[in-house]
Amino acid sequence: MGNRRGTVRCAPVKRPSRGSFGALTLAVAIGSASILASASASLAAEPFPTSPRVPLATVDRSTSREVFAFVKPGDERFLLDHADFSVISTVAFFSLQVHGDGQLATSRADGAPTARWADWDGPLMDQIIDRAHAAGTRVVLTVRSFGWDVAGQQTSARLLSDPASRQTLARQITEAVVARGVDGVNVDFEPIPDGQSATFVDFIRELRATLDAAQPGLQLTFDATGYIANYDISALTAPGAADAVYVMGYQYSGTWSQHTGAMAPLGGPSYDLNDTLQAFLSQTTADKIILGLPVFGYAWSTTSSGLHAATQPKGATFGYPGQVNLDVATAIAAAHGRSWDAVEEAPWSSWRFRACGTCPATWREVYYEDLGSLRLKYDLVNANGLRGVGVWSYGLQGSSIDLDGLLREEFVVASGPAGGPGSGGTSAPSPVRPGPGRV
């Protein structure tokens, strides 16, 4: 999930790289056309049994922004043990795969539940939903269709181009959300295939209508890469469509990078977070934008120990680039020194490294986030009056930083003069600071 590079070409784009709830007959208006859909259609997957959960409490949270935190299987226990739900406004479970015919991937060929469905329908998520709801925090389901290779692109195109498949998916998402007793859905289709921009808008509007017919007030968001590409942001955030767009403001560097760099650069000669905000604000309003930010680092083998060092070829000889959680990155910096990239505004560190006992010695370099770099990015959210901030993903920060404390400092309004200490950014928004360049 992020701004990835790959071989798929999706229009000219520069990338930094539970049970049926009954029969519902819907008249869904899309432009001048009306699509008649029935939510009583049979499901190919197993029925979704109703899951009685603690209802969402009405709580005066005194938060100035949405805090939208993803959680992945394997990190649920960390979330339960460490999260301050009074700071987080939405927890998004990541995620269920979507098939090309619009079916959610809930069961395997042998009839057993898929691993992700077992996680979503399991006891840890029961605890998360109940605890979150007691605190007034929403829980939503993320559904995904990734088109970063040819097969994935074909699956997404097949789904989006077929009205019957889109209606199947809208119905199944709604049934799953209502039966589980949660509060909405996050749609992660990335990227949107060539020729499917309008059909993705159709799907989001159809899903909005299906959700509203089943249970008014359910939240609908969608994810978009930092490069807008084939996302029609204006139409996708218009009335009758999504409540907000979650902008993936990370992975501006990765496996493809010839030089090391920040996951979410605030400046530099290439496309950065400020450029991203300018692009999205040109198509929608600030109250529709949730800026997703990373709580992880990334490491490469490099030819030197310098700033933005050239990366070594990935493979057995020099090792492979990859994501690093903040506990590991912080320990590396403590052992080898923390450096600061004054342009991209992020910490980094380098050290000598061998990929194996007989492999040649080289350098290894990690870019990561800490409280200092995250504060600068959270200040950007406040300064531009955005709807909120996103966390990808809760648990990757480990115990090395007090993430919830920083979120409280930045986004929870304390008593006292507006705009003063602890005000959560209630001062007047200022314009986006222009990025220093374009790619």
N, C-alpha and C positions, 0 to 999 in steps of 0.2 A: 504494500500500500504506500504509494508515494510517487514522486516524479522520476520515473524510470526511463532509461534508454533501452532500446531494443531494435529488432529488425523489422517489426511491424510498422507500416506506414499508415498513419491515420490522418490524412490530409496534410497539407504543408504545415508542419509544426516543429518548433525547436524545443526539444525536451532536455532539461538538465539531467537531461533525461528525466394447537391442541384441539377439537371436535368442531364439527360444523356448527355454526351459530344459527342455522336455520336458513330458510329460503329468503333471499333478498333479491328483489328485482330492481335493477338500477337503470335509470336513464342518465347516461354520462354524456354531457355535452362537450365536444371537442371542436372548437371553432363553430361552424354552422352545422356540423354533423352530430347525430345522436347515436350512441352505441348502446344497444340493449344487452345487459349482462345479467346472468343469474348466478348468485352465490350458492345455489343449491346443487350445482353440478358435482358429480362424483369425483373423488380424489383418487389418483393412482397410488399415492402414498398411504400409509396407515393413518387412520383417523387420529385427530389431535384431541386426547382426553382433556377435559377441563381441569385446570390446576388452581384450586382456591388459594389465593395469596393475600397477604396483608394489603389493604387498599392504600392508594397513594394519599398521604396525609397532606392537609393544607397547612403550610408552615410559613411564617414570615421569616424568610431566609436572609434578608438584608444584603443580598448579593447584587453587585452592580453589573455583572456580566454572566452569561451562560458559561459554565465550565463543563465541557463535553468530553468525558473520559472513556476511551476504549479499553476493554479488558479481553484478553485472549485466554483460551483454555491453558491451564497450567499456572495462571496468575490469579485465579479466583481466590485462593486461600490468602495470598498476599493482600489482595484488596480487602478481604474481610478482616484481616489482622491489623492493617495499617491505615486504611482510608478514613478520612474525616468526611462523612457523607453530608455534613452541613455546609461543606465547601463545594462539593461536586453537585451540579444540577442534573446531569444526565449520565448514566452508565450505559455504554453501548457494547453488547456482547458481540464479539467478532469470531466467527460469522458462519452462516449457512450458505453453501454453494447452490447456484441456480442452474438447472439443466436447460438445454435449448428449447424444450417443449413447454417451458414455464413451470415445471415441477420443482419444488424444493427438494434438495438431496437429504432426505430424512432416513432412508433405509438402503441397505446394500442389496445385492442380487439374491443373497440367501435369506433376506427378510429381517436380518438383524439391523438395529439402528446404526447409522453412521456415527463415527466418533464425535463429530461436532454436534449432531442432534442429541446424543447421549449427554454431552456436556450442557447444552442448552436446557435439556429436560431433566437435569440431574439435581442432586441435593445441594451442591454448592451454589448453584444459581437460585435454588429455592431460598437459601439464606441471604444471598445478595439482594434478591427482589424484596424480601420482607424487611431487611434492615434499611435498604434504600428508601422504600415506601414510607417507613415509619419516620424517616428524616425529611420527607417531602422531596426526595430525589427520584426522578424518572428512570426507568429501565427500558431500553429499546433493543430490538433485534436488528443486527446488520445482515443483509443478504448481499452476496457478491457474485459478480461475473467478470473475470479478468480476461482481457484480450491482448496480453503482452506477447503472445505467439500466434501463429496462424490458426491453430485449432481453437484457441480461446476467442480469437476474433470472429471466426466463423460461427461459434456457439452464440456469442452475443448478437451478431447480425441476424442469425436465424430466429432468435427469440424476439428481438425488437421489431423485425419486419413483419411478424405474423400477429395480427390482432387477437386471434384466439389464444395464442401462447401468452401474450401480454395479459389478457383477462384471466387466464388460469393462474398466472403468477400473482396478480393483484389479489385474487380471491384467496389463494393459499397463504400469502403473507398475512392478510387480514385475519383469517381463521387462526393462524398460529399465534398472532399477537393477542387477539381477544381471548382465546382459550388459555393462554399462559398467564393472563392477568397483568400484562405489561402495558407500556404507555406509548408505543409507536414503533417506527421502523427507520433505519438508516440504509440507504441504497448505495452500494459501492460497485458501480460499473466503471471500470477503467481499463483502457481508454474507451471512448465511444467510437465504434468503427465508422469508417467513411460511409457517407450516405445515410446514417442512422441518427443524425442529430434531431430531426423532427420527430422520429418515432420514439426516441427516448423521452422527449417532452410529452408525447401522447401517453406513454406508459406512466410517467409521474402524475399526470392529470387523472388518468384512469385509476391509479392507486389511491390518489387523494379522495376521489369520489367514493371508492369502495370502502376506505377507512371511515369516512364521514357517515356513510349509510349504516355501518355497523356500530360505530361508537364515536360520536362527535368529540373532538378534542384530542384525538391521538396525534402525536407528533410525527411529521414526515420531513426528513432531511436527506440530502444526497451528497456524495463526495465528489470532488473534482480535483484533478491534478493542478499543480501550480501554474502550468501552462494551460490556458483555457481550451485550446484546440477545438474539438467538436462539441463541447458543451455550450448550449444556448442558454447562458446564465440568465439573461433577461427573461426569457420565456419560462425557464425552470423555476424562477422565484416570483413569478407574477401571481396575482390572485387565482385561486383554484389549482395551484401547483404546490411546490414544496414550501415549508416554513422557512428553511434556511439552507445554505450551501456550506458544507464543511470543506474548507480549502486545505489541501494537503501541503502545508508549508514546510516540507522537509524532503530529504533525499535529493537535494540539488547536486550532490556528488554521490558516487557509488562505484560499483564494479567496473563501470565503463570509463572511469575518470583516468586521464593521463597524468594528472597532478592531484595531490590531496586537497581537500577543502571542507568547509563547514557543511553540516547537514542542512542548516537553515541560515544562510548568510544574510546579514543585514546590509551589506555593501559589497562592492567589488566590480570588476570589469564585465562580469557576466550577469545574467538574470538572477535577481535576488528577491528577498521577501518584500522589499519596498516596491519593486517592479511588479511583483505579483499582486499586491494590494491595489496599485494603480490600475492594473488590468481589470480586476474584479469590480472595483468601484466605478469603473466606466460603464459597467453593464447592470449593476444593481445597487441598492442602497446599503449603507453600513449595517443597519439593523437586520440584514439578511445574511451576514457573513460571520461564520465561526472560523477563526484562523487556527488550524491544527498545527501544533508544534511538537518537536521531538523531545523525548527524555531518554535518549540513547546516544551512543557514539558510533564511529566507524573507523576501522583500521585498515591500512594498506602496508605492504612491503614497498620500500622506496629505495632510490639510488643514493640518497643523502639524508642528512638530518635537518635540512633547512625547511623554512616556511614554504608551503605548497611544493614540496619535493616531488620530483617525477616518480611515478609508480613503476614498480617492477612488473614484468609479465606474470600474470597469475598462473599458478601451477605448482607441481610438487617441488620444484627447485627452490623457489622463493616463498611459497605459501600463497594463500588466497586472501583476498580482501573480505571483510565481513563486519556485521553489526556487533557492537560491544555494549553491554549494559553499563550503567553509570558507576556501579560498584567497582567493576574491573577498570574502567577508564580512570576513575579517581585514584585507585591504588597505583596504577601505572604512573600517573602524574606525580603522586607523592614520592615514588621511588626514583623517577628520572627527571623530574622538574616539570612545572606547569608553565607553558608559554602562552602568549596572548596574540591573536591575530587582530591587529587594530583596525583593519579594513573590513573583514567579514564579521568581526566582533564575536569571536568564539575562542575558547581555550583549546590547546593542542599539546601533544608531547611526543617525543621520539626516543627510541632506544635501539641498541644492537640486538640482532635477532637471527636465528637459524630456523628454518622450517623443519629440519631433521638433523640428526647427529652428524651426518656426513654432508649436509647441504652447505653451500657457501654462506659465509656471514654477510648480512646485509643490514639495512635499517628498517625499522617498523615505525609507522607514524599513526597516531590516533587523533581525530577531531571529535569533540564531545560537547556536552552542555553541562553547565554548573549553575549555581544560584545567580552568579553575576550575569552570565549570558542570557539565561531565561528571563531575568528581571528586565533586561533591555527589550526583549521581545514582548513581554507582557505589557510594558509601558507603551509599546507601539499599538497594541490592541486598545488600550485605554485612550491614547492620544487621538485615535481615529474613530472613536465611538462605535467600535464593532459590536455585534450582538454578543460575541464571546470568544473564548479560547478553547482549543481542543488539546487533548493529551494523547499522544501516540507513543506507547500505550502504557496504561497504568501497571506498574510492576517492573518495567525496564529501568526505572530510576533506582531500584533497590533501596538500601537504607543509608546511602552515602549522602543524600541531600534531603532536607525537609521540604519536599515538594508541596505538601498541603499547607505548610506554614507560609510559603511564598504565595500560593494561590489565595490564602486568606488575607495576607498583607496587601495584595494587589487588587482583589476583586470583592472583598467583603467590606461593606460600609460600616464603620464604627461611629459611635456618637461623637459629635464635635462639629466644628465648622466644615462646611462642604469644601472639598478640595484640599483639606489639611491632612495631616498624618493619619493613615488608616482609613481614608475616605474612599478607597477603592476606585480611584480615578474618576471622581465626580466633577472634576474641573472641565472646562469647555474643551471639546475636541479641537485639535489642530490639524492642518492638512498633512497628507502623506509626505514624508521626506522623499524627494526624488532619488531614485537609484542612480549610481554613477555611470551606468552604461547599459548597453543591450548586447545580446549575442547575435 
